[in-house]
Amino acid sequence: MREELLTLLKLKQLARTGWVRAGVENPESVADHSWGMAILALRLCPQGLDLCKVLSMCIMHDVAEILVGDLTPHDEIKGKEKHDLERAAMNKIAPQWIDLFDEYEGGESPEARFVKTIDKLDMGLQAITYQSTGLVLDEFITSAQAHTNGTEFASLLD
């Protein structure tokens, strides 16, 4: 049990690759991102969604990155290959959450679709925060806007 917990906590030391690539000093960790998503979800979750499931997805959605790393659209590994690597990592690290991971990845439920939106919203808001230091992070904001367009959260990125 101790080793399993220590493995899960490694997300606290894994810096978000996109921010590193963009030159952010002291970028957030993957765990910071998951917490950001959870706090946004806690504040923004629509009535009628299962908040416990939403928060669980926010917290576990990137656990596979402990083994595969924080892959970005700039990496060569994409699509099905990325999904298969992450699913195998989840089966190894946290098989008890594989159904939740599959639901999130597949966008099969209103909760999963909401969490995917919150994932991008968190990235966009974090980019706005980092831009206050003088960096130009328009690509992150544009990506977040594209994924939140048509939702009630789109205006938060203007």
N, CA and C of each residue as an Amber inpcrd file, in Angstrom:
protein
   474
   0.8220000  -1.1940000   0.0000000   0.0000000   0.0000000   0.0000000
   0.8660000   1.2570000   0.0000000   1.9070000   1.2570000   0.8290000
   2.7800000   2.4310000   0.9100000   3.4000000   2.7530000  -0.4470000
   3.8850000   1.7400000  -1.1460000   4.5160000   1.9580000  -2.4530000
   3.5070000   2.4840000  -3.4730000   2.2980000   1.9410000  -3.4230000
   1.2470000   2.4250000  -4.3240000   0.9770000   3.9090000  -4.0820000
   0.8670000   4.2890000  -2.8390000   0.6040000   5.6880000  -2.5080000
   1.7650000   6.5850000  -2.9050000   2.9870000   6.1390000  -2.6510000
   4.1560000   6.9280000  -3.0570000   4.2080000   7.1000000  -4.5750000
   3.8120000   6.0620000  -5.3020000   3.7600000   6.1550000  -6.7640000
   2.7430000   7.1960000  -7.1890000   1.5450000   7.1510000  -6.6310000
   0.5070000   8.1060000  -6.9950000   0.9240000   9.5420000  -6.7000000
   1.6620000   9.7330000  -5.6450000   2.0800000  11.0870000  -5.2590000
   3.1850000  11.6580000  -6.1590000   3.7150000  10.8420000  -7.0600000
   4.7480000  11.3310000  -7.9770000   4.2350000  12.4250000  -8.9080000
   2.9280000  12.5200000  -9.0860000   2.3810000  13.5950000  -9.9150000
   2.7140000  14.9670000  -9.3450000   3.0010000  15.0230000  -8.0490000
   3.3500000  16.2940000  -7.4300000   4.6990000  16.8180000  -7.9190000
   5.5620000  15.9300000  -8.4070000   6.8780000  16.3280000  -8.8910000
   6.9700000  16.4130000 -10.4170000   5.9240000  16.0330000 -11.1260000
   5.9590000  16.0130000 -12.5890000   5.4860000  17.3550000 -13.1360000
   6.4300000  18.1300000 -13.6760000   6.0890000  19.4390000 -14.2380000
   5.2980000  19.2730000 -15.5210000   4.3600000  20.1730000 -15.7540000
   3.5590000  20.1500000 -16.9750000   4.4500000  20.5100000 -18.1650000
   4.5230000  19.5900000 -19.1000000   5.4300000  19.6870000 -20.2410000
   5.1950000  20.9320000 -21.0820000   3.9500000  21.2740000 -21.3250000
   3.6510000  22.4400000 -22.1550000   4.2020000  23.7240000 -21.5800000
   4.1210000  23.8690000 -20.2760000   4.6450000  25.0860000 -19.6350000
   6.1640000  25.0990000 -19.6690000   6.7870000  23.9450000 -19.4850000
   8.2430000  23.8480000 -19.5730000   8.6870000  24.2550000 -20.9760000
   8.0300000  23.6800000 -21.9870000   8.3590000  23.9910000 -23.3850000
   8.1850000  25.4730000 -23.6900000   7.1890000  26.1130000 -23.0580000
   6.9110000  27.5290000 -23.3090000   7.8140000  28.4670000 -22.5190000
   8.6820000  27.9100000 -21.6670000   9.6280000  28.7390000 -20.9330000
   9.1230000  29.2960000 -19.6140000   8.0750000  28.6980000 -19.0590000
   7.5580000  29.1430000 -17.7610000   8.5490000  28.7360000 -16.6750000
   8.9550000  29.7060000 -15.8670000   9.8090000  29.3920000 -14.7220000
   8.9360000  28.8020000 -13.6180000   9.4010000  27.7420000 -12.9950000
   8.6560000  27.0780000 -11.9240000   7.2170000  26.7430000 -12.3430000
   7.0650000  25.9560000 -13.3990000   5.7100000  25.6400000 -13.8700000
   4.9620000  24.7500000 -12.8860000   3.6440000  24.7780000 -13.0240000
   2.8200000  23.9290000 -12.1820000   3.1290000  22.4540000 -12.4520000
   2.8460000  21.6330000 -11.4680000   2.9690000  20.1870000 -11.6320000
   1.6640000  19.6340000 -12.1860000   1.6930000  18.3900000 -12.5990000
   0.4710000  17.7230000 -13.0480000  -0.5290000  17.6750000 -11.8950000
  -0.0590000  17.4630000 -10.6810000  -0.9550000  17.4510000  -9.5190000
  -1.5630000  18.8360000  -9.2960000  -0.7810000  19.9020000  -9.5090000
  -1.3340000  21.2520000  -9.4050000  -2.4840000  21.4340000 -10.3900000
  -2.2820000  20.9440000 -11.6030000  -3.3130000  21.0290000 -12.6440000
  -4.5670000  20.2600000 -12.2220000  -4.3910000  19.0720000 -11.6790000
  -5.5450000  18.2810000 -11.2400000  -6.2970000  18.9960000 -10.1240000
  -5.5600000  19.6170000  -9.2010000  -6.2040000  20.3950000  -8.1430000
  -6.9470000  21.5880000  -8.7390000  -6.3250000  22.2690000  -9.7060000
  -6.9880000  23.3940000 -10.3610000  -8.3030000  22.9710000 -10.9940000
  -8.2700000  21.8420000 -11.6720000  -9.4930000  21.3240000 -12.2750000
 -10.5390000  21.0210000 -11.2090000 -10.1070000  20.4110000 -10.1070000
 -11.0450000  20.0380000  -9.0450000 -11.6900000  21.2780000  -8.4280000
 -10.9200000  22.3350000  -8.2110000 -11.4910000  23.5350000  -7.5980000
 -12.4420000  24.2260000  -8.5720000 -12.0810000  24.2350000  -9.8710000
 -12.9930000  24.7890000 -10.8750000 -14.2770000  23.9680000 -10.9460000
 -14.1450000  22.6600000 -10.9180000 -15.3110000  21.7870000 -10.9760000
 -16.2020000  21.9770000  -9.7540000 -15.5880000  22.0930000  -8.5970000
 -16.3550000  22.2930000  -7.3720000 -17.1790000  23.5780000  -7.4550000
 -16.5990000  24.5890000  -8.0830000 -17.2810000  25.8830000  -8.2100000
 -18.2750000  25.9210000  -9.3650000 -17.9830000  25.2140000 -10.4620000
 -18.7480000  25.3740000 -11.6990000 -19.6300000  24.1800000 -12.0800000
 -19.5700000  23.1100000 -11.3370000 -20.2970000  21.8960000 -11.7250000
 -21.8020000  22.1600000 -11.8120000 -22.3760000  21.8770000 -12.9790000
 -23.8170000  22.0780000 -13.1320000 -24.6160000  21.1330000 -12.2420000
 -25.7520000  21.6240000 -11.7980000 -26.6580000  20.7510000 -11.0540000
 -27.0600000  19.6080000 -11.9700000 -27.2440000  18.4590000 -11.3860000
 -27.6430000  17.3000000 -12.1620000 -26.4790000  16.3860000 -12.4980000
 -25.2380000  16.8960000 -12.4040000 -24.0780000  16.0310000 -12.6040000
 -23.6660000  15.4480000 -11.2650000 -23.0460000  14.2900000 -11.3060000
 -22.5560000  13.6130000 -10.1080000 -21.2280000  14.2510000  -9.7110000
 -21.2710000  15.1460000  -8.7190000 -20.0860000  15.9000000  -8.3120000
 -18.9650000  14.9860000  -7.8390000 -19.2930000  13.9090000  -7.1470000
 -18.2630000  12.9760000  -6.6860000 -17.5310000  12.3680000  -7.8820000
 -18.2690000  11.9750000  -8.9060000 -17.6510000  11.4100000 -10.1120000
 -16.8190000  12.4700000 -10.8200000 -17.3320000  13.6860000 -10.9180000
 -16.6090000  14.7880000 -11.5630000 -15.2850000  15.0260000 -10.8520000
 -15.3180000  15.1420000  -9.5390000 -14.0840000  15.4010000  -8.7820000
 -13.1130000  14.2280000  -8.8960000 -13.6400000  13.0210000  -8.8820000
 -12.7870000  11.8410000  -9.0420000 -12.0950000  11.8600000 -10.3950000
 -12.8270000  12.1950000 -11.4450000 -12.2170000  12.2830000 -12.7790000
 -11.1500000  13.3770000 -12.8250000 -11.4370000  14.5110000 -12.2220000
 -10.4470000  15.6020000 -12.2000000  -9.1450000  15.1430000 -11.5520000
  -9.2640000  14.4460000 -10.4640000  -8.0820000  14.0420000  -9.7060000
  -7.3130000  12.9260000 -10.3970000  -8.0250000  11.9810000 -11.0380000
  -7.3160000  10.8150000 -11.5950000  -7.0380000  10.8820000 -13.0930000
  -7.5210000  11.8900000 -13.7790000  -7.4600000  11.8540000 -15.2400000
  -6.0440000  11.8130000 -15.8100000  -5.0550000  12.2910000 -15.0740000
  -3.6680000  12.2980000 -15.5580000  -2.7480000  11.3430000 -14.7950000
  -3.2920000  10.4530000 -13.9940000  -2.4730000   9.5270000 -13.2070000
  -1.5310000   8.7040000 -14.0930000  -1.9650000   8.3440000 -15.2790000
  -1.1170000   7.5550000 -16.1850000   0.1890000   8.2670000 -16.5330000
   0.1980000   9.5870000 -16.4130000   1.3980000  10.3570000 -16.7450000
   2.5730000  10.0340000 -15.8250000   2.3010000   9.4120000 -14.7090000
   3.3820000   8.9670000 -13.8310000   4.3300000   8.0620000 -14.6140000
   3.7720000   7.2050000 -15.4720000   4.5930000   6.2780000 -16.2560000
   4.8870000   6.7710000 -17.6680000   3.9180000   7.4080000 -18.3320000
   4.1150000   7.7740000 -19.7390000   4.6080000   9.2010000 -19.9240000
   4.5810000   9.9970000 -18.8680000   4.9710000  11.4000000 -18.9720000
   3.7960000  12.2490000 -19.4280000   3.9910000  13.5370000 -19.3720000
   2.9590000  14.4950000 -19.7510000   3.0750000  14.7700000 -21.2430000
   2.3800000  13.9840000 -22.0350000   2.4380000  14.1110000 -23.4900000
   1.5800000  15.2800000 -23.9460000   2.0880000  16.0300000 -24.9110000
   1.3760000  17.1890000 -25.4420000   1.1340000  16.9930000 -26.9370000
   0.3400000  17.8570000 -27.5480000   0.1360000  17.7620000 -28.9990000
   1.4330000  17.9310000 -29.8000000   2.4800000  18.4440000 -29.1820000
   3.7630000  18.6130000 -29.8680000   4.5940000  17.3290000 -29.8980000
   4.1780000  16.3310000 -29.1320000   4.9030000  15.0650000 -29.0880000
   4.5130000  14.1810000 -30.2640000   5.3820000  13.2470000 -30.5880000
   5.1060000  12.3240000 -31.6960000   4.0300000  11.3010000 -31.3460000
   3.8980000  10.9840000 -30.0730000   2.9050000  10.0010000 -29.6360000
   1.5510000  10.6990000 -29.5310000   0.5900000  10.2090000 -30.3070000
  -0.7300000  10.8350000 -30.3650000  -1.8180000   9.7650000 -30.5200000
  -3.0420000  10.2250000 -30.4400000  -4.1950000   9.3980000 -30.7790000
  -4.2650000   8.0720000 -30.0590000  -4.5110000   7.0210000 -30.8430000
  -4.6970000   5.6810000 -30.2860000  -3.4550000   5.2080000 -29.5480000
  -2.2640000   5.5150000 -30.0840000  -1.0280000   5.0950000 -29.4150000
  -0.9360000   5.7290000 -28.0260000  -1.2300000   7.0070000 -27.9160000
  -1.2120000   7.7040000 -26.6300000  -2.2450000   7.0820000 -25.6900000
  -3.4570000   6.8930000 -26.2070000  -4.5150000   6.3080000 -25.3850000
  -4.1170000   4.9180000 -24.8740000  -3.5760000   4.0860000 -25.7560000
  -3.1910000   2.7260000 -25.3640000  -2.0920000   2.7410000 -24.3080000
  -1.1100000   3.6150000 -24.4640000  -0.0410000   3.7320000 -23.4580000
  -0.6060000   4.1730000 -22.1110000  -1.4820000   5.1730000 -22.1520000
  -2.0500000   5.6830000 -20.9010000  -2.9630000   4.6480000 -20.2370000
  -3.7230000   3.9300000 -21.0310000  -4.6130000   2.9080000 -20.4640000
  -3.7960000   1.7870000 -19.8210000  -2.7240000   1.3800000 -20.4850000
  -1.8530000   0.3470000 -19.9130000  -1.2250000   0.8440000 -18.6130000
  -0.8390000   2.0990000 -18.5840000  -0.2640000   2.6780000 -17.3630000
  -1.3010000   2.7090000 -16.2460000  -2.5300000   3.0820000 -16.5710000
  -3.5880000   3.0860000 -15.5610000  -3.8310000   1.6830000 -15.0220000
  -3.8320000   0.6980000 -15.9050000  -4.0170000  -0.6870000 -15.4570000
  -2.9150000  -1.1140000 -14.5070000  -1.7220000  -0.5970000 -14.7120000
  -0.5980000  -0.9500000 -13.8450000  -0.6400000  -0.1790000 -12.5260000
  -0.8830000   1.1130000 -12.5970000  -0.8140000   1.9740000 -11.4110000
  -2.0920000   1.9180000 -10.5750000  -3.2360000   2.0100000 -11.2540000
  -4.5040000   2.1660000 -10.5280000  -5.6390000   1.4420000 -11.2450000
  -5.5710000   0.1160000 -11.3000000  -6.6280000  -0.6230000 -12.0100000
  -8.0190000  -0.4050000 -11.4190000  -8.0850000  -0.0060000 -10.1640000
  -9.3790000   0.2390000  -9.5310000 -10.0980000   1.4360000 -10.1520000
  -9.3800000   2.2670000 -10.9140000  -9.9830000   3.4460000 -11.5350000
 -10.0900000   3.3230000 -13.0550000  -9.8580000   2.1390000 -13.6060000
  -9.8210000   1.9930000 -15.0630000 -11.1770000   2.3110000 -15.6960000
 -12.2740000   1.9260000 -15.0650000 -13.5880000   2.2360000 -15.6320000
 -13.8230000   3.7430000 -15.6730000 -13.4180000   4.4270000 -14.6250000
 -13.5410000   5.8890000 -14.5790000 -12.6500000   6.5350000 -15.6380000
 -11.4390000   6.0100000 -15.7920000 -10.5240000   6.4930000 -16.8220000
 -11.1290000   6.3020000 -18.2160000 -11.6660000   5.1110000 -18.4730000
 -12.2830000   4.8310000 -19.7680000 -13.4570000   5.7690000 -20.0360000
 -14.2620000   5.9970000 -19.0310000 -15.4090000   6.9000000 -19.1820000
 -14.9350000   8.3110000 -19.5190000 -13.9160000   8.7730000 -18.7980000
 -13.3590000  10.1010000 -19.0710000 -12.7880000  10.1680000 -20.4870000
 -11.9380000   9.2240000 -20.8140000 -11.2780000   9.2220000 -22.1220000
 -12.2940000   9.1690000 -23.2630000 -13.3400000   8.3870000 -23.0920000
 -14.3360000   8.2330000 -24.1340000 -15.3550000   9.3550000 -24.1820000
 -15.3540000  10.2140000 -23.1850000 -16.3490000  11.2760000 -23.1300000
 -17.7600000  10.7130000 -23.1430000 -17.9240000   9.5820000 -22.4530000
 -19.1670000   8.8090000 -22.5300000 -20.3280000   9.3800000 -21.7200000
 -20.0700000  10.2960000 -20.8420000 -21.1120000  10.7700000 -19.9410000
 -21.0600000  12.2950000 -19.8650000 -22.1400000  12.8950000 -19.3800000
 -22.1060000  14.3510000 -19.1720000 -20.9710000  14.7570000 -18.2250000
 -20.6950000  13.9230000 -17.2220000 -19.6030000  14.2210000 -16.2920000
 -18.2640000  14.2410000 -17.0180000 -18.0180000  13.2480000 -17.8670000
 -16.7490000  13.1870000 -18.5940000 -16.6010000  14.3750000 -19.5340000
 -17.6750000  14.7360000 -20.2120000 -17.6030000  15.8830000 -21.1250000
 -17.3510000  17.1820000 -20.3500000 -17.9820000  17.3170000 -19.1980000
 -17.7540000  18.4960000 -18.3620000 -16.3020000  18.5480000 -17.8940000
 -15.7670000  17.4220000 -17.4480000 -14.3820000  17.3900000 -16.9700000
 -13.4110000  17.7020000 -18.1070000 -13.6680000  17.2220000 -19.3020000
 -12.8120000  17.5530000 -20.4460000 -12.8250000  19.0640000 -20.7110000
 -13.9830000  19.6930000 -20.5600000 -14.0690000  21.1460000 -20.7120000
 -13.2790000  21.8450000 -19.6140000 -13.4300000  21.3660000 -18.3900000
 -12.7190000  21.9630000 -17.2510000 -11.2150000  21.7980000 -17.4110000
 -10.7760000  20.6820000 -17.9860000  -9.3560000  20.4460000 -18.2580000
  -8.8050000  21.5950000 -19.1030000  -9.5090000  21.9420000 -20.1640000
  -9.0500000  23.0130000 -21.0570000  -9.2240000  24.3820000 -20.4130000
 -10.2910000  24.5610000 -19.6550000 -10.4990000  25.8240000 -18.9690000
  -9.3620000  26.0950000 -17.9910000  -8.9730000  25.0840000 -17.2390000
  -7.8640000  25.2460000 -16.2990000  -6.5880000  25.6410000 -17.0420000
  -6.3200000  24.9900000 -18.1750000  -5.1300000  25.3320000 -18.9540000
  -5.1860000  26.7920000 -19.4180000  -6.3350000  27.2080000 -19.9160000
  -6.4700000  28.5820000 -20.3930000  -6.3050000  29.6050000 -19.2870000
  -6.9230000  29.3480000 -18.1510000  -6.7840000  30.2760000 -17.0240000
  -5.3510000  30.3000000 -16.4930000  -4.6890000  29.1500000 -16.5070000
  -3.2920000  29.1050000 -16.0780000  -2.4190000  29.8910000 -17.0510000
  -2.7010000  29.8030000 -18.3400000  -1.9450000  30.5750000 -19.3360000
  -2.1230000  32.0660000 -19.1020000  -3.3440000  32.4830000 -18.7910000
  -3.5860000  33.8980000 -18.4950000  -2.7600000  34.3240000 -17.2800000
  -2.7120000  33.4720000 -16.2750000  -1.9070000  33.7610000 -15.0770000
  -0.4340000  33.8940000 -15.4410000   0.0920000  32.9480000 -16.2120000
   1.5030000  32.9950000 -16.5970000   1.8070000  34.1820000 -17.5140000
   0.8500000  34.5830000 -18.3390000   1.0900000  35.7270000 -19.2290000
   1.3260000  37.0100000 -18.4450000   0.8340000  37.0710000 -17.2220000
   1.0490000  38.2700000 -16.4100000   2.5280000  38.4560000 -16.0740000
   3.3510000  37.4260000 -16.3200000   4.7930000  37.5400000 -16.0860000
   5.5300000  38.0050000 -17.3440000   4.7800000  38.2570000 -18.4210000
   5.3890000  38.7460000 -19.6490000   5.5240000  37.7190000 -20.7520000
   5.2020000  36.4740000 -20.4830000   5.2610000  35.4500000 -21.5220000
   4.0710000  35.5890000 -22.4700000   4.2720000  35.1820000 -23.6970000
   3.1700000  35.1410000 -24.6610000   2.7460000  33.6850000 -24.8000000
   1.5440000  33.3880000 -24.3590000   1.0410000  32.0170000 -24.3300000
  -0.2770000  31.9000000 -25.0800000  -0.3870000  32.6630000 -26.1570000
  -1.6310000  32.6920000 -26.9260000  -2.0500000  31.3220000 -27.4320000
  -1.0780000  30.4580000 -27.7860000  -1.4470000  29.1370000 -28.3130000
  -2.2480000  28.3350000 -27.2920000  -1.9220000  28.4950000 -26.0140000
  -2.6390000  27.7640000 -24.9670000  -4.0490000  28.3330000 -24.7810000
  -4.1380000  29.6590000 -24.8010000  -5.4440000  30.3010000 -24.6410000
  -6.3360000  29.9930000 -25.8400000  -5.7740000  30.0600000 -27.0400000
  -6.5320000  29.7380000 -28.2480000  -7.0320000  28.3000000 -28.2200000
  -6.1820000  27.3860000 -27.7940000  -6.5880000  25.9770000 -27.6820000
  -7.7120000  25.8220000 -26.6660000  -7.5680000  26.4730000 -25.5280000
  -8.6050000  26.3900000 -24.4940000  -9.9090000  26.9950000 -24.9950000
  -9.8210000  28.1070000 -25.7110000 -11.0330000  28.7290000 -26.2550000
 -11.7250000  27.7990000 -27.2440000 -10.9430000  27.1360000 -28.0810000
 -11.5150000  26.2170000 -29.0640000 -12.2690000  25.0760000 -28.3880000
 -11.7640000  24.6200000 -27.2510000 -12.3920000  23.4890000 -26.5570000
 -13.5350000  23.9120000 -25.6330000 -13.6180000  25.1910000 -25.3110000
 -14.7050000  25.6550000 -24.4490000 -15.7530000  26.4360000 -25.2360000
 -15.4770000  26.6900000 -26.5100000 -16.4160000  27.4230000 -27.3540000
 -17.7770000  26.7330000 -27.3380000 -18.8050000  27.5100000 -27.1530000
 -20.1440000  26.9410000 -27.1120000 -20.5750000  26.5140000 -25.7190000
 -19.6970000  26.6620000 -24.7470000 -20.0720000  26.3500000 -23.3610000
 -20.2630000  27.6540000 -22.5940000 -20.8700000  27.5510000 -21.4400000
 -21.0750000  28.7500000 -20.6230000 -19.7670000  29.2750000 -20.0220000
 -18.6710000  28.5420000 -20.2240000 -17.3930000  28.9300000 -19.6490000
 -16.4860000  29.6740000 -20.6390000 -16.8810000  29.7510000 -21.8900000
 -16.0510000  30.3590000 -22.9220000 -15.6680000  31.7950000 -22.5750000
 -16.5910000  32.5510000 -22.0150000 -16.3200000  33.9690000 -21.7200000
 -15.2540000  34.1520000 -20.6430000 -14.9660000  33.1040000 -19.8810000
 -13.9370000  33.2100000 -18.8370000 -12.5430000  33.3280000 -19.4280000
 -12.4060000  33.0270000 -20.7180000 -11.1000000  33.0550000 -21.3690000
 -10.9160000  34.2660000 -22.2840000 -11.8940000  35.1590000 -22.3010000
 -11.7810000  36.3700000 -23.1420000 -10.8720000  37.3960000 -22.5160000
